[in-house]
């Protein structure tokens, strides 16, 4: 329990779960070219994906603990189904966002930025259930 709380504290301090701007804007402030912005957003997406995985792991542990405590097997399977549904939604929605760029050069950045935004929100949601 202490290790999990320490890990959560470190992650919260090192990774902003919310931001004032979208990922492409955050990267655009630091970099000028579309190539650099694309690379920055892709790196952000990797970080967010890893963070979601970590938070999901903590939430899964809490769900398993709850299932053991109650003697029911409801929480963990529900979380697994919810995560699968969220992943499908994220992928479909962000592909839609990409289509709004009409195949232009910013399409990949838009898709990755969308995935970062939704991933940050998911990490925050999962953190609520990781206690």
C-alpha positions as CSV (number, residue, x, y, z in Angstrom):
1,X,0.0,0.0,0.0
2,X,2.8,2.4,0.9
3,X,4.6,1.7,-2.4
4,X,1.4,2.2,-4.4
5,X,0.8,5.6,-2.7
6,X,4.4,6.6,-3.3
7,X,4.2,5.6,-6.9
8,X,0.9,7.5,-7.4
9,X,2.4,10.6,-5.7
10,X,5.5,10.5,-8.0
11,X,3.3,10.0,-11.1
12,X,1.0,12.8,-10.2
13,X,3.9,15.2,-9.6
14,X,5.8,14.1,-12.8
15,X,2.9,14.0,-15.2
16,X,0.2,16.6,-15.6
17,X,-3.2,14.9,-15.9
18,X,-4.8,18.1,-17.1
19,X,-3.3,20.8,-19.1
20,X,-4.4,24.2,-20.2
21,X,-3.9,23.6,-23.9
22,X,-4.1,20.6,-26.2
23,X,-1.0,18.6,-27.0
24,X,-0.3,20.2,-30.4
25,X,-0.5,23.7,-28.8
26,X,1.8,22.6,-25.9
27,X,4.3,21.3,-28.4
28,X,3.9,24.3,-30.7
29,X,5.0,26.6,-28.0
30,X,8.3,24.7,-27.7
31,X,8.9,23.8,-31.3
32,X,8.4,25.6,-34.6
33,X,8.3,23.0,-37.4
34,X,5.5,20.6,-38.0
35,X,8.0,17.7,-37.9
36,X,9.2,18.7,-34.4
37,X,5.6,19.2,-33.2
38,X,4.6,15.8,-34.6
39,X,7.5,14.2,-32.8
40,X,6.7,16.0,-29.5
41,X,3.0,15.0,-29.7
42,X,4.0,11.4,-30.5
43,X,6.3,11.3,-27.4
44,X,3.4,12.8,-25.3
45,X,1.1,10.1,-26.6
46,X,3.6,7.4,-25.5
47,X,3.9,8.9,-22.1
48,X,0.1,9.2,-21.7
49,X,-0.4,5.6,-22.9
50,X,2.1,4.4,-20.3
51,X,0.4,6.5,-17.6
52,X,-3.0,5.0,-18.5
53,X,-1.5,1.5,-18.2
54,X,0.0,2.3,-14.8
55,X,-3.3,3.8,-13.5
56,X,-5.2,0.9,-14.9
57,X,-2.9,-1.5,-13.1
58,X,-3.6,0.4,-9.8
59,X,-7.3,0.4,-10.5
60,X,-7.3,-3.3,-11.3
61,X,-5.5,-4.0,-8.0
62,X,-8.2,-2.0,-6.2
63,X,-10.9,-3.8,-8.1
64,X,-9.5,-7.2,-7.3
65,X,-9.2,-6.2,-3.6
66,X,-12.8,-5.2,-3.7
67,X,-13.9,-8.4,-5.3
68,X,-12.0,-10.4,-2.7
69,X,-13.4,-8.4,0.2
70,X,-17.0,-8.7,-1.1
71,X,-16.7,-12.3,-2.2
72,X,-18.1,-11.3,-5.6
73,X,-16.4,-11.1,-9.0
74,X,-17.9,-8.0,-10.4
75,X,-15.5,-5.1,-10.2
76,X,-12.5,-6.4,-12.1
77,X,-14.5,-7.7,-15.1
78,X,-16.5,-4.5,-15.2
79,X,-13.3,-2.4,-15.2
80,X,-11.9,-4.7,-18.0
81,X,-15.0,-4.1,-20.1
82,X,-15.0,-0.4,-19.4
83,X,-11.3,-0.1,-20.5
84,X,-12.0,-2.1,-23.7
85,X,-14.9,0.2,-24.5
86,X,-12.9,3.3,-23.7
87,X,-10.1,2.2,-26.0
88,X,-12.5,1.5,-28.8
89,X,-14.1,4.9,-28.3
90,X,-10.8,6.7,-28.2
91,X,-9.6,5.0,-31.4
92,X,-12.8,5.7,-33.3
93,X,-13.3,9.2,-32.1
94,X,-9.7,10.3,-32.8
95,X,-9.9,8.7,-36.2
96,X,-12.9,10.9,-36.8
97,X,-11.0,14.0,-35.6
98,X,-8.3,13.1,-38.1
99,X,-10.8,13.1,-40.9
100,X,-11.7,16.7,-40.2
101,X,-8.3,17.6,-41.5
102,X,-9.2,16.4,-44.9
103,X,-6.0,14.3,-45.3
104,X,-3.8,17.3,-44.8
105,X,-0.4,17.2,-43.2
106,X,-1.7,17.9,-39.7
107,X,-3.9,14.8,-39.7
108,X,-1.4,12.7,-37.7
109,X,-0.8,15.5,-35.2
110,X,-4.5,15.9,-34.7
111,X,-5.1,12.2,-34.1
112,X,-2.2,12.0,-31.6
113,X,-3.4,15.2,-29.8
114,X,-6.8,13.7,-29.5
115,X,-5.4,10.5,-28.0
116,X,-3.3,12.6,-25.5
117,X,-6.4,14.6,-24.5
118,X,-8.6,11.5,-24.0
119,X,-5.8,9.6,-22.4
120,X,-5.1,12.3,-19.8
121,X,-8.8,12.3,-18.9
122,X,-8.8,8.5,-18.6
123,X,-5.8,8.5,-16.4
124,X,-7.5,10.9,-14.1
125,X,-10.7,8.8,-14.1
126,X,-8.7,5.6,-13.3
127,X,-6.8,7.3,-10.5
128,X,-10.1,8.0,-8.7
129,X,-10.6,4.2,-8.4
130,X,-7.0,3.3,-7.6
131,X,-7.3,4.0,-3.9
